[in-house]
Amino acid sequence: MQPKRYSSFAEFYPFYLSQHQDPVCRRLHYIGSSIILVIVVNTLINQHWWQLLWVPVVGYGFAWLGHFMFEKNRPATFTYPLYSLWGDWVMFGQMLMRLWRKKIR
């Protein structure tokens, strides 16, 4: 069976969110994304470029742990790698905005 082909990210994103309903899975994604940002900033400051090798290990490691152990599904990145990467950062940004909105209320 052929996977559904999405013609835009806007069409894909609701599917992406449906694959991230377990709160532990989402938290693991957030943790991985946060660590990636720390690695990238640290790499830029210290210019230890080899540290960038940790980005896919951390990113996929936390996300796949969430999917296989908690969500019990196959990561969307296997079928939709670019949309899934984009989805990770959109979901991360939405989480940060929710935290920010809670602080200003």
N, C-alpha and C positions, 0 to 999 in steps of 0.2 A: 504494500500500500504506500503510495506516494504521500509525503508530508504536504500539508497545506502550504501553498506559496503565498506570502504576504506581499502586497504591492507597495506598502509604505510602513514606516515605523509606527505611525499612528494606528494602523490596522493591527500590527503585531503586538503592541504594548498591552492591550487587555489580556491577550493570551499569555504573555510573559508574566503578568501579575497573577494570573490564575495558577501558575506553576510555583508561586511563592506564597502560599497561604499559611504555612506553618510559621509561627512567630520565631521559633529558634532558627529555622532556615534563613529567614530575613535578617535576623541579628548576626548570624555568621557572615552573611553577605556584607553587612555594614562594617563588621569588624575587619574583614579582609580588605574592603575598599579603604577604610581608614588607615590601615597599616600600609597599603600601597601608597597613599598620599605621603605618609611619613617617610617611606623609602625614597620616593621621588624627590621630595624636598631635601632630605639628607644627602642624596646623591648630588643634587645641584649645588648645595652649599659646599660640600667636601670634595666634590669632583672625583669620587670613587665610583667610576662608571660600572664596575663589575657588580655593584649592589643591585643594578637594574635586573640582573638575572633572577633575583628573588621575586620580582613583580608577578610573573605568571605562576610561580610556585604558590605564593601567598594568595593571589586572586583565585585561581582555580581550586587550591587546597581548601580554603574556607567554604567556597561556594559548593563544591562537590560533596564535602562533608555534610553540609546542610541538606543537600538533595538526597543523597544516598541513605543517610542515617535518620533524618527527621521528616523530610517531605516525602520520601519513598517514591521518588520519580526520577526520570532521566533528565539531566540538565538540558535546557533548551539550546545551550551553546553547541551541542553536538549536531544539531540540525540547522540552527540559525546563528552562526558565530558572531557576525557583525551586529545584527540587531540585538543579540543577547548582551554583548559588551555595552552597547549603547543603553540598553534597558537597565543594566546594573548601575550605571552612573545616573540615569534619570531617577531610579528608585532611591539611590543614595541621596541625591539632591532633594527629593521630596521628603525624605526622613529628616534631613537637616532643617528644611523649612518648617516642618511640624514642630521640631524642638524650638526653633527660633520664635515661632508664633506663640508657643506656650510661655516662653520667657517674657515676651512683651505684654502679655495680658495681665 
